Amino acid sequence: MDGSTKGRVALVTGSSRGIGRAIALGLADAGFDLVLNDIDRQAVFLAAVKAEIEARGRRAFVVHADVSRKAEVTAMVTEAIAAAGHIDAVVNNAGILIANSVEDLEEEQWDAVLDVNAKGTFLVTQALLPHMRARRYGRIVNIASIGGKHGAPLQAHYSASKAAVMGFTRVLAQEVGANGITANCLCPGIIVTDMGRTNLSDKANVAKWVDITALRRLGQPEDVAGPAVFLASDASAFVTGQSLNVCGGIVLS
Ligand SMILES: NC(=O)c1ccc[n+]([C@@H]2O[C@H](COP(=O)([O-])OP(=O)(O)OC[C@H]3O[C@@H](n4cnc5c(N)ncnc54)[C@H](O)[C@@H]3O)[C@@H](O)[C@H]2O)c1
């Protein structure tokens, strides 16, 4: 990235591991300072990511919060702005997947997945918007999924949550565009993380996914970092309301 990212600050939710961690490190490599979020029980791992970012010569701040709880999100955003000075970009990455069939799905499982994936994205975005509007600048990057476009058995509620994120983002882009704020989604495919392994239960399953991927391999968390840096920076200034597949060519559009 060019010097336009110098002094920029990004908040990445769920950044103690997996895709969120890779995006945070990618943003740091591109020149961003970071505000790192995750739930309390990930504190040790989040502290390690903070150290990795500081070792790259960037500033890093930790703010714990459950993104599905409004009071915690409000406090997180206040704390983040106070610590870092301002927030230029947010990556709504925190997410959960609980595999279950539609017939067996419990109401609590539906609520938990929709609360973190869809409501969490809304709550964090809503809390940041006054700050971004006042500065007439913002980059909102929401991590959806190709699962929200197509989906797989046992993931109907997950698919619904990610389709919700994409619909939310398309309307958000229209509401905030006049204020210099862009909003886009990334739709990862099968990425090897704690969550991604849900889709990779045995060798046959792995072979199946590789077989339907044009690039003939599984994705790594770092594969999502480059597109996230692009959408969080000025390189994407005229891109908004889009949902970009980062899936090695499983879904083609
Ligand atoms: N791995 C994949 O194959 C894949 C594919 C498509 C989309 N995604 C999406 O990418 C994002 C990251 O997934 P991942 O694969 O890195 O999963 P992961 O489980 O490895 O990481 C998710 C992170 O989110 C955090 N988190 C969970 N609930 C939270 C909450 N309420 N508040 C704050 N943080 C919370 C977790 O503690 C964890 O650090 C998710 O939104 C996921 O749906 C993943």
The ligand as a Tripos MOL2 file, in Angstrom:
@<TRIPOS>MOLECULE
LIG
   44    48     1     0     0
SMALL
NO_CHARGES

@<TRIPOS>ATOM
      1 N1        -13.1490  -20.2150    8.1400 N.am      1 LIG1
      2 C1        -13.9630  -20.1960    7.1110 C.2       1 LIG1
      3 O1        -13.9950  -21.1480    6.3080 O.2       1 LIG1
      4 C2        -14.8840  -19.0230    6.8930 C.ar      1 LIG1
      5 C3        -15.5730  -18.9750    5.6770 C.ar      1 LIG1
      6 C4        -16.4110  -17.8880    5.4230 C.ar      1 LIG1
      7 C5        -16.5760  -16.9060    6.3760 C.ar      1 LIG1
      8 N2        -15.9020  -16.9840    7.5770 N.ar      1 LIG1
      9 C6        -16.1230  -15.9020    8.5340 C.3       1 LIG1
     10 O2        -14.8840  -15.3240    8.8660 O.3       1 LIG1
     11 C7        -14.9660  -14.7840   10.2050 C.3       1 LIG1
     12 C8        -13.7880  -15.3180   11.0330 C.3       1 LIG1
     13 O3        -13.9160  -16.7360   11.0850 O.3       1 LIG1
     14 P1        -12.7070  -17.7200   11.4460 P.3       1 LIG1
     15 O4        -12.7660  -18.8220   10.4680 O.co2     1 LIG1
     16 O5        -11.4650  -16.9550   11.6390 O.co2     1 LIG1
     17 O6        -13.2850  -18.3020   12.8190 O.3       1 LIG1
     18 P2        -12.6100  -18.4970   14.2600 P.3       1 LIG1
     19 O7        -13.6210  -19.2490   15.0320 O.co2     1 LIG1
     20 O8        -11.2490  -19.0510   14.1080 O.co2     1 LIG1
     21 O9        -12.4850  -16.9980   14.7940 O.3       1 LIG1
     22 C9        -13.6120  -16.2380   15.1480 C.3       1 LIG1
     23 C10       -13.1970  -15.2180   16.1730 C.3       1 LIG1
     24 O10       -14.3730  -14.4510   16.5470 O.3       1 LIG1
     25 C11       -14.3850  -14.3670   17.9710 C.3       1 LIG1
     26 N3        -15.7610  -14.1680   18.4560 N.ar      1 LIG1
     27 C12       -16.7540  -15.0910   18.4920 C.ar      1 LIG1
     28 N4        -17.8490  -14.5630   19.0480 N.ar      1 LIG1
     29 C13       -17.5410  -13.2850   19.3740 C.ar      1 LIG1
     30 C14       -18.2660  -12.2370   19.9760 C.ar      1 LIG1
     31 N5        -19.5530  -12.4090   20.3620 N.pl3     1 LIG1
     32 N6        -17.6590  -11.0490   20.1570 N.ar      1 LIG1
     33 C15       -16.3600  -10.8550   19.7810 C.ar      1 LIG1
     34 N7        -15.6280  -11.8310   19.2050 N.ar      1 LIG1
     35 C16       -16.2170  -13.0260   18.9980 C.ar      1 LIG1
     36 C17       -13.8070  -15.6910   18.4450 C.3       1 LIG1
     37 O11       -13.4030  -15.6620   19.8030 O.3       1 LIG1
     38 C18       -12.6650  -15.8740   17.4530 C.3       1 LIG1
     39 O12       -11.5020  -15.2140   17.8740 O.3       1 LIG1
     40 C19       -16.3310  -15.1930   10.7380 C.3       1 LIG1
     41 O13       -17.2400  -14.1180   10.5730 O.3       1 LIG1
     42 C20       -16.7190  -16.3400    9.8510 C.3       1 LIG1
     43 O14       -18.1120  -16.5180    9.7890 O.3       1 LIG1
     44 C21       -15.0690  -18.0270    7.8580 C.ar      1 LIG1
@<TRIPOS>BOND
     1     1     2 1
     2     2     3 2
     3     2     4 1
     4     4     5 ar
     5     4    44 ar
     6     5     6 ar
     7     6     7 ar
     8     7     8 ar
     9     8     9 1
    10     8    44 ar
    11     9    10 1
    12     9    42 1
    13    10    11 1
    14    11    12 1
    15    11    40 1
    16    12    13 1
    17    13    14 1
    18    14    15 2
    19    14    16 1
    20    14    17 1
    21    17    18 1
    22    18    19 2
    23    18    20 1
    24    18    21 1
    25    21    22 1
    26    22    23 1
    27    23    24 1
    28    23    38 1
    29    24    25 1
    30    25    26 1
    31    25    36 1
    32    26    27 ar
    33    26    35 ar
    34    27    28 ar
    35    28    29 ar
    36    29    30 ar
    37    29    35 ar
    38    30    31 1
    39    30    32 ar
    40    32    33 ar
    41    33    34 ar
    42    34    35 ar
    43    36    37 1
    44    36    38 1
    45    38    39 1
    46    40    41 1
    47    40    42 1
    48    42    43 1
@<TRIPOS>SUBSTRUCTURE
     1 LIG1         1 GROUP 0 **** ****
